[in-house]
Amino acid sequence: MTSAQTPSSHTRFPAGGRAFPHRDLIAIGALATHEILYLLEEAEPWVAFNRQPAKHADALAGLTIINAFFENSTRTLLSFEIAGKRLGADVVNMHAAQSSVKKGETLIDTAKTLNAMRADALVIRHGSSGAVGLIADKVDCPVLNAGDGQHEHPTQALLDALALRHALRERGEASSDGMMVGRTVTICGDVLHSRVARSNVLCLQALGATVRVCAPPALMPLGIEAMGVEVFHHFDAALAGADVVMMLRLQNERMDGQFIPSPREYRHLYGLTSKRLALAAPDAIVMHPGPMNRGVEIDSDVADMPGRSIITSQVEMGVAIRMACLDVLTRKARRIPGWGAKDSAGEWV
Ligand code: CP
């Protein structure tokens, strides 16, 4: 694909209806399976586009995207910024630590302020579960959840699914739909505090996977069985025959008190070593959303293992999936046919 060949996938959706009927992207739990698959498909042209030397499209030219991050981030913030810029939008980042939040401005007043600046999309990360949904109720533009407390991190789950699909395709094993049917994914780590785990359980199950979660009892949410997962406290048992192993870091910033005896003991019981990985299926795929604590939940030789670890692919797919999400959610504002309708007064609704 050359720089002149920018994806124009919006010509592909059905006439007379929206393939993605949501204004916002707050939670995987709000999406039907075909909507997840739709976003994955929409990301594919952007994967190829991002591998070109020149990566500038104009699909979102003239639009303003505000990334408002109330918690630290490297991957999510940068990939949303890169995604918006590659699509031609004007992208502005608001870091809460340098904003009037520090002077006591409330979340709702901050949201109303950003809304009054006529942003065309807001990307928000916040430390409180439900905060992003609350903001979405107060503003007029699409809101994308970049992670809210222990609730959800939907674009992380989507990028993980896209990275898995690419890894399986490279092995000649993936079909487009139901790509995870018959496959077992073990998610191990601080499940209690992990929005990544929650979004991934929902997304992977929607794609047909059997999902196991593994954590020390203190780091496992009560009642998680209700999500239809298999619950383990012994990592070796959770790994047995797994096709995919997704490791999570200990989220010390969310811990109020002592949840593990020591990092050393945690590694001994729950760290992914090459010896432990051998308990999983031959060629099992290794994933981690980052940031990693090397030598705690995952050893470096496993994190960097050629042919097994897809951790850098997860980062690459993050840009493509965020381009797809921004593209899809701003189509109504861009008057793309099929993504809005005019009412009797001629206004787009
Ligand atoms: N995976 C993830 O959300 O990473 P960041 O916190 O760096 O954005």
Residues whose N, C-alpha, C, O or C-beta is under 5 A from the ligand:
A	BS01	CP	N72 S73 T74 R75 T76 L77 P289 G290 P291
